[in-house]
Amino acid sequence: MLTDIKNFSIDQIKTWLETNGVQVYRAGQIFNQIYLHQADDFNNMTNLSKELRRLLAQHYTISRLEKVKKSISKDGSEKYIFKLTDGNLIETVLIPEKNHATICISCQVGCALGCQFCRTAQNGFIRNLTSGEIIAQVRDIRQEMDNPQRLTNIVLMGMGEPLANYQNVVKAVNTLTDRHFGLQFASRRVTLSTAGIIPKIALLGHDTNVNLAISLNAADNDTRSRLMPVNRKYPLKELLNACRGFPLKPRRRITIEYVLIKGINASTADAHRLARLLRPLKVKINLIPYNEYGKNSFQRPEFDTIQAFREILVNHHYTVIIRHSKGRDISAACGQLRAQLL
Ligand code: SAH
């Protein structure tokens, strides 16, 4: 059975080359061909010997994802639906910003965490993505872009919980940020968002240099456990301790994501509680007005409520950004477009 070569780290390919009697520096050349030159066929890697090309083709494929749908929103964001080889669907969003573009990638088909407000959670968990499938979202979309050098930022904020697919995510991130042989993204421009799988947070700081974002969404355990069942296992105090222990690079901060939901977590008392809770941390806060969908009973708060919440945090000297989900007209928020196709 042939496997996608993107599922292997450069070190794994080095080991494989070595056991086949090939010099290990060839691994760098192979990676360059795949990630920088977007090669689709080992046969065209003319800087490698015919024999090595044949050996590679006997063991590996270089696959692409099957694009089943692309929708472009009024705000310019582009939503892709990809079909995996087993028929499962995932979604990826390309978000143009002023001077660059950001890609939001998925790391699981579905999600097991069961957050009450999240569309992805509603169909449950199907499977982890392989590292090849995670990388392919970036590689394939970059290949399609008129101006690929604009794509500088990656957020792991699509479908699934990245820290619940730890090994594949770390392997993918390491290839995405390999400055010599991989896709050459700067680690400081890659952000992983987690609902708070505490034991993996410290590991992430050890195994990668990416930014950490925490989906906090509530400032007290009762509300958070109701919205996010993962909080029962990994409650707020321990989560914030894990954040404090996260090795922050100079001039970096942890991103706190807070989805504002009417009548649930958006009062001025909530804002004050949040301000108190975050005091020991170096953070910036992203407030995300709830993105309504389907028959779900959760609602976005009124404009004034959102502003009042923000103002309290600003008065406490936090950096606060209100992030409206991009691509609302094409259902680009977390699992919604895939859900329409199911
Ligand atoms: N599992 C990871 C990443 C996927 S969710 C995590 O929890 O961080 C990415 C972000 O989308 C999270 O901050 C989540 O709170 C937010 N989100 C999910 N559904 C949403 C909705 N309907 N409206 C607004 N934000 C939503």
Residues whose N, C-alpha, C, O or C-beta is under 5 A from the ligand:
A	BS01	SAH	F117 C118 R119 L156 M157 G158 G160 E161 P162 S193 T194 A195 S215 E257 V259 I288 P289 Y290 N291 C334
